[in-house]
C-alpha cells in the first residue's frame, strides 16, 4: 500500500515534467484527458493511503516526520490561512465599486494583500 501510494503521488507530481515544454505535446488527446480526469481522483486516494498507513502505525517514519512539531506549527498556520483567505478575498473583491482592471501590478498587489490579511 505504501509503495502504491508513493508511486501514484510521485507519478501525479512529476509525470508531466517537461511535457508542455515541447509543442505539440507528445501525449495524445486521450492520454491528456485521462491524466487530467484521473489525477483529480488519484491524489486524494494517495493521501488517504498515506493517512491510513500513519493512523494504523504501518509507516512510523512518515508518521514521525509529519508529527514533528515544526511541521505541526506550519500545518496549523497554513490551514488557518486556507480557511480565512476566501473571506478576505470576498471582502476585498466585493467592496470595490469600480471594475477591476487586471494587470501584473494588480495581481502582485492583490496577492500580497491577501497573503498578509490571511496570515494575521
C-alpha positions in Angstrom: 0.0 0.0 0.0 2.8 2.4 0.8 4.6 1.7 -2.4 1.4 2.2 -4.4 0.6 5.4 -2.6 4.1 6.7 -3.2 4.0 5.7 -6.9 0.7 7.3 -7.5 1.6 10.6 -5.8 5.0 10.8 -7.5 3.6 10.0 -10.9 1.0 12.7 -10.4 3.6 15.2 -9.2 6.3 14.5 -11.7 4.5 12.6 -14.5 4.2 15.6 -16.8 7.6 17.1 -16.0 8.8 18.6 -19.3 5.7 17.5 -21.1 4.5 21.0 -22.0 7.9 22.5 -22.9 7.7 20.9 -26.3 4.8 21.9 -28.6 3.0 20.0 -29.9 2.7 17.8 -26.8 4.0 14.2 -27.3 0.9 12.9 -25.5 -2.2 12.1 -27.4 -5.5 13.8 -26.6 -6.8 10.6 -24.9 -3.7 10.5 -22.7 -4.1 14.2 -21.7 -7.8 13.7 -21.0 -7.2 10.5 -18.9 -4.4 12.2 -16.9 -6.5 15.3 -16.2 -9.5 13.2 -15.2 -7.8 10.6 -13.1 -5.3 12.9 -11.4 -8.2 14.5 -9.5 -9.1 11.1 -8.1 -5.5 9.8 -7.7 -4.2 12.5 -5.4 -6.8 12.1 -2.7 -6.6 8.3 -2.9 -2.8 8.5 -2.4 -3.2 10.9 0.5 -5.9 8.7 2.0 -3.5 5.7 1.8 -0.7 7.7 3.5 -3.1 8.8 6.3 -4.3 5.2 6.8 -0.7 4.0 7.0 0.1 6.6 9.5 -3.0 6.1 11.6 -2.6 2.3 11.7 1.1 2.5 12.7 2.4 0.9 9.5 4.5 3.9 8.4 6.4 5.1 11.6 9.0 7.1 9.7 6.4 9.1 7.7 4.2 9.5 10.8 7.2 10.7 12.8 8.1 13.2 10.1 4.5 14.5 9.8 4.2 14.6 13.6 7.4 16.7 14.1 6.5 19.9 16.0 7.8 22.4 13.4 5.7 20.8 10.7 2.7 20.8 13.1 3.1 24.6 13.5 3.4 25.1 9.8 0.4 22.9 9.1 -1.8 24.8 11.6 -0.8 28.2 10.1 -1.4 27.1 6.5 -4.7 25.5 7.4 -5.8 28.7 9.2 -4.8 30.8 6.1 -6.7 28.3 3.9 -9.9 28.7 6.0 -9.6 32.5 6.2 -8.5 33.5 2.7 -11.9 33.1 1.0 -13.4 35.6 3.5 -10.6 38.0 2.9 -10.8 37.7 -0.9 -14.6 38.1 -0.8 -14.4 41.2 1.4 -11.7 42.9 -0.7 -13.1 42.0 -4.2 -16.7 42.8 -3.5 -16.1 46.0 -1.5 -14.9 47.9 -4.5 -17.3 49.8 -6.7 -15.1 50.3 -9.7 -14.4 47.5 -12.1 -11.2 45.6 -11.6 -8.6 46.2 -14.3 -6.4 43.1 -14.3 -2.7 43.8 -14.7 0.6 42.5 -13.4 0.6 45.2 -10.7 -2.9 44.4 -9.7 -2.1 40.7 -9.3 1.1 41.4 -7.3 -0.8 43.9 -5.0 -3.8 41.6 -4.5 -1.6 38.6 -3.8 0.5 40.5 -1.3 -2.6 41.9 0.4 -4.4 38.6 0.5 -1.4 36.9 1.9 -0.9 39.5 4.6 -4.6 39.6 5.7 -5.0 35.8 5.6 -1.8 35.4 7.7 -2.9 37.7 10.5 
